[in-house]
Amino acid sequence: MENHYLEQHVRLANVNDIASLFAIRTSVKENHLSKKQLIDKGITPDALRDILSASPCAWIAEIAGNPIGFSMVDMEQGSIFALFVRPEFAG
């Protein structure tokens, strides 16, 4: 597994990454939320599409082309409000 960390790549997320963002977010053990719980909170695919289309605000980390984590920022507040990594890559 250690050699894969040499292949990490971070890139700007786009609307084509929405399914991956949900998959990563719902895979975490700490602060876990299901897709239904996220949607109940207004975090829907359409909401993410709007956010990602409005400004560069999310970055996705990949290993060998596979999404393993992401972060999102609130540009107005100047803060990171989301940072999630698949459990098998945490730490």
N, C-alpha and C positions, 0 to 999 in steps of 0.2 A: 504494500500500500504506500510506503514512504516515497517510492520513485514517482508515483502519480502526482505528488505535490509539486514536483518540478514542472509539470505540465499545466499548472493552473493558469487560467485566463480570466480576466475581469473585463466585462464590456457593458456598455449602456444597454439596458433592457428596452424592449419595444413591444408593441401590441401582439406580436407573434409569440411572446414569452408568457402570456397570461396564464395558460394552462400550467406551465412550469412554476410560476409564482405560487399558484394555488397548491400544486403538488408539494412544493418545498414547505410552504406555510403549514399545511395540514400534517406534515410528517414529524414536526418537532415534538419533543417530549415535554419541555418546559413551556408554559403559557400556550398549551395546545388548544386549538379551536378547530372544529370540523368545518367543512365547506358550508354546511347549513348554518352553523353559528356565525361564520363570516358574513354570509349573505344576509342573515337576520340583522347584522350590525351595519348593513349597507355596503359591505365590501363585496361587490358583485363584479363579474367580468366586464360589464358595461361601465361601471364606475372606474375600474382599473384602466380600461381603454381610454376613457376621458382624461384621467390623470396622466397616463403615459403619453398621450397625444398633445397635452397642453405644454409640457416642458420636460427637459431631461431631469428625471428625479429618481430613477431606479437603476441599479447596477446589478448584474448577475454574474456569479462566479461559476466557472466551468472547469471540469477536469476531463480531458480527452473528449471535449464537446458535449459532456453531460452536465446539466445544471445541478449545482450542489448547494448553492446559497444565494441570497440576495439581500440588498439593502435598499431602503427608500428614504428620501429626505423631504422635509417640508421646507421649500425654498423661502416662503414668507417668514417662517419662524427661525430659519437657519438651524434646523436640528435634524438629527437622524431619528425617525420614528419607527422604523422597521429594520430589523437585522436578524435573519433566520438562516440556519445552516442545517442541512439534513443530519440527523443524529449520527450516522456512521462516519461523518466528516467533522463532527464537533471536537473541539479540543485541539 
